[in-house]
């Protein structure tokens, strides 16, 4: 069973990676709503 810290680290790393990809692709960072939706999608 994963600890809460492991889950939090995986979520943080996924968000960081997505943010970097978004910036490289569109030259802007993700907004709060985009990040919120990404978190919801990752939790599924």
ABEGO torsion letter per residue (X at the ends): XBBAAAAAAAAAAAAAAAAAAAAAAAGBBBBAAAAAAAAAAAAX
